[in-house]
Amino acid sequence: MKYNLLGNTGVLVSEIGLGTMTFGGGEQWGVFGSLDEKEASVLVGQALEAGVNFFDTSNIYAGGRSEEILGKALGKKRQDVIIATKVRGRTGSGPNDIGLSRLHIIRQVEESLKRLGTDYIDLYQIHNPDQLTDWEDTLRALDDLVRSGKVRYIGASNMTGWETMKTRGISRQLGLHEFKSSQLYYSLAGREIEREIIPVLKDQNMGLLVWSPLAGGFLSGKYSPSRPGKGEDRHTKFSFPPVDLDKSYRIIDVLEEIARERESTVARIALAWVLHQPAVTSVIVGAKRPDQLQDNLAASDIELTKDELARLDEVSKLPAEYLTWPFMEEDESIVRKHP
């Protein structure tokens, strides 16, 4: 297992992390997985043995059950790992059981600590921005949690580039702790964050934690034009994140070619591509079975060639848009002289 720095924290996290959205199930979250404590414990143990030290969860996954299961599965290994959880989503029927108000954040961090069975959270992330709460209130509440020792670092998720810069500006102006990382969707089938968000993260020396690197399983090798999916399949029930089918099938064709040439799997090659992207800190994978997790973990050993990367880039690259048009690029061979 390889390890990368989490932004400018000095903390090293495994380049592959284990996501726990498959833990717990329930009516709302069962579409992602319904692993009980015993099944989840097997996966956590397998990940630890492989060198994984980054585990991602949320206070809303399976109604909080995911945090409980993760905490129990880690047990005495808790001190050896980095636990990331989130706050923002709805946790009850009350009007204040959602959002990024100080009220909701303070309530929820206490609940997460209890469920995880720990007295501190390594990385506390906002799950999504909250349009109803002033950023200063949110950032002051998060800063208080860091200063109290209940949280080590704070991170963001699903934020635009301008929102990321705005929050960092507010934090610096007020002398508050800043977001150290951003958790975002990124895959061969979804490269939109390359336009503005990745440049911001690189400029600000922030970590990039990738969720759904297989596009919700669409790049797992189960799908092709001749294999569109079955009724019991997750992507058939809930197509998330959304994908451009025509483009994604072309991507799968290239993935299958490279996988055959390497005697590997489509999922490994798709994950390896994400791991090769220089801005990426850790790729969060979710699994329902040990064989799935083993296949995902094996992506860490794959070194894609320049030709393979070029083939994958060509079939998946974003179309040129305004401010990325070729004629707008500066010709560095021309030296302009001013009188």
N, C-alpha and C positions, 0 to 999 in steps of 0.2 A: 504494500500500500504506500502511495506517495502522499505527502502532506504539503499544504500550502498555507501561507500566512493569511489570516483573516483581516484584510485591510491593513491598517497601521497599528493593530492591537499587539502584535508580537506573539499572538496565539496561533498555533498550528492546528489545522483541521484536516482530516482525511479528505482526499479529493473525491471520494465517494462517501456520501452520507446516507443513513437509513431514515426514510420517511415513515411515519406511523399512521397515515390516513387509513390503512387497511386494518388497524387495530380497533376492535370493539363493535363495529357494525351499527346496527339499529336501523330504524325505518328510513332515515334520511341518508345516512352514511354507508349503509350496507352495500350500495352499488359499487363502492370502492373496495370493500372487503369486510369480513366479519370474523377476524381472528380472535380467538379467546386467549386467556392468559397463557395457557400451555403452548399453544401454537406460536404466539408472539414471542414467548421466551426462547423458543428454538431459533427463530430468526435473529433475535438480538444476540444470542450467544454465538451464532454463526458469523454475524457481522463483527463482533468483538474479536473473535478468533482470527478474522481476516485483517484486522488492524483498523477497522472503522472506529473513529472516536467522536463522530458528529452525528447526533440524533435530533431529528426535527419533528415537532408535534404542534398542537394547537389546543387552546382551551375549548374550542367548539367541535373538534373531531369526536364523533360518536358521543356528543353531549358531555365531553370531559373524560369519558371512559378511556380514550387513547392515552391521555396523560397518566392515568392510574396504572394502566397495563405496562406502559413504558417504565414507570418508576419501579414497579415490582420486578420487572424483568432485569433491570440493571442491578438492583440490589446493592451489594457492597462495591460494585464496579462504578458506582456513581461518580466517585472522585476522579476516575480516570478518563471521563468523557466530557464532551461539551454538549449540553442540552439546550436546544433552542425551542421556544414556544411562542405563542402569539396572543394578541388581544385585539379586539375590535368587534368581532361578530356577535350575533344575538345569543344570549345565554339564558333568557327567560322571557316571560310574556309582558313584563313591566316596561314602561316607556323609557326607563334608564338602563335597561339590561342590554345595551348595545352602544357602540361608539367609542370615542377616544377622550371622553371627559375625564377629569381627575377622579370623579366619583366612580366611574366604571373601571378605570384602570386600577385604582387602589383595591377595589373589591376583588377584581379578577386575579391580580397577582397573588393575593392571599389564597384564593381558591386553587390556583395552579400549584403553588408551593405545597399545599396539603395533598393534592392528588399525586404529585410527583414524588412525594415523600422526601423532600429536600428543604434546606433552608436558604438556598440561593438558586437563581436561574442564570446560566452563563450568557445567553443571548435572548433578550426579550424584544420581540418584533411586533410592530403594528401590522395587522393583517392586510388592511387597506386604509387609504386616507378617509377622514371623516369630515364631510363638508359642513357639519353643524357646529363643530368645535374649533375655537381659535387655536392655531398652531402653538402659540405661546403657552396656553394652558396645558396642552398635551405634552409639550417638550419639558415644561417645568415639572410635571408629575413624573415623567420618566427619569428626569435628572434626580429627583428626590429618591427614587428607587435605587439608583446607582449609588448615591451618597449614603444611603441607609445600609448598603451591603446586600440587599435582597436581590439585586440584579447586578451582574458584572459589566455587561455591555448592552447597548440598545441597537436595534436594526429596523429597517423598513422592509416593506413588501408591496409589490404591485403599485409602485409610484412612478410617475413620469420624471423625465429629466429635470424639468423646471421645478417640480415639487421637491425633488431631492435637493437642488441648489437653494431653494427658498428656505427649507428647514435647516440646512446647514448654516445659512446666513443668519437666521434667527438665533440659533444655538451659539454661534460665535459672538454675536452682538450682546447676548445676555450672559455669556460665560457659562453655558450649559453643556453637558455632555452631548456629543453629536452621534448621529447614526453611523455605525461602523460598517454596515453591509446592507445590501438590498437583495431580497429574494424575488426572483422573477422567472416567468415562463420563457424557456429558450430551447429550441430544438431545430433540427434540419427542416422541419415543416413550419417553424415559426421563428423567424430571425428578425422580427421587427425591432427588438431592443438594440440592434446594431446601429440604427440610425442616430439616435440621440443619447439613449440611456447608458450604453456601454462607454461611449466617450466621456460622459460625466463621471462614471465610476472610476475610470482609469485616471482622469484628471484629479479627482478628489482622493485617490488611493483608498477606495472602498472595496470591500469584498463583494463578489457576485456569487450568490447561492442559487442554483438552478433547480426549479421545480418542473416536473413533467418533461424530462429530457427525451422521452419516447412519445411525446404528443398524446398523452393519455393512453398509451399502449398501441397507438396506431402504427408506430414504427417498430413494433416488437417482433415482426415477422409473421404475424397471424393474418395480415391483410394483404390483398392484392386485388386487381380488378376481377379475377376469377374467384377470389375468396373474400367477399365483402363483409363477412361477419355473420354470426348466428344470433338468434333471439336472446340467448342467455348471456351473450357477450356484453361486457361493460360499455364498449364504444357504441354498440347497437342501442343499448338502453339510454345512454347518456353521453352524447358526443361532446366531450369537453377535454381539453380546449378544442375549439372549432378548427377544422383544417380545410384547405383548398384540396378537394379530392383529386382533381386532375393532376395538379402539381405534385401532390404527395405520392400518388401512385408512380409518377416518374422518378421521384426520389427513391421509392422502394425498389424500383427496377435496378437502379445503380447500386443500392445497398445489397441487393441479392447477388449481383455480379461480384462485388468485392468479397462478400461473405463466402461465395463458392470458391473463389480464387484462394482464399485464406483458410478454407475449411473451418469457418467460424459461423457465427449466427448473425442475423440481421440486427438484432437488438444490441449485440456487442459492438458492431461497427457503428451504429447510430450513436451509442453512448461514447464511444471512443472519439468520434468527431467533436462532440461537445467538450470532452476532456482536453482536446487539442487546442481549444480556443484560449488564447493567452489571458483574457480577462476573467476567466472562470476560476473560482476558488474551490467550490465543491458542488458536485452533482448529486442531488437527492433522488434516490431510487426507492420505489415502493414494491413490495413483493407479497404474494400470498402463499408461496411455497418455497422451500429451501432450494429446489432446483432453479427456480426463477432468480432468486437472490444470487446463487452461485454463478449463473450465467452473466448477470449484471456486474458482479464484482470482477469477473474475468476481463472486463473491458479495460481495466486499469493496466493490464499487461500488453495491450495492443498499441503498437507504434505505426500509425498510418504513414504511408509514403507521400512525397510531394504530389505524385501523380494521382493517388487515391484522394487526397484532400482536394486537388484541383477538380477532379470529376464530381465529387460531392458538392463542391462550391458552385460549379457551373449549373447543376441541375436544381439547386436550392436557393441561389442568390436572390436578393431583393431586386425588384425593378428600379431603374434610376428614376428619382423624383427631383423636384426643384431643390436646388442647392447641392444635389449630388450629380447633376448632369455633367457628362464628360467635358464639355467645353468650358465649364466653370472652374475646372481644376487649374491651379497655377502651374505654368510651365517653368520648372526650376532651372531649365537650361538658359532662360532669358534673364539677363541682368539689366534692370531698368536704371537708367542714369537720370538723375534730376539736376537741373541747373542750380 
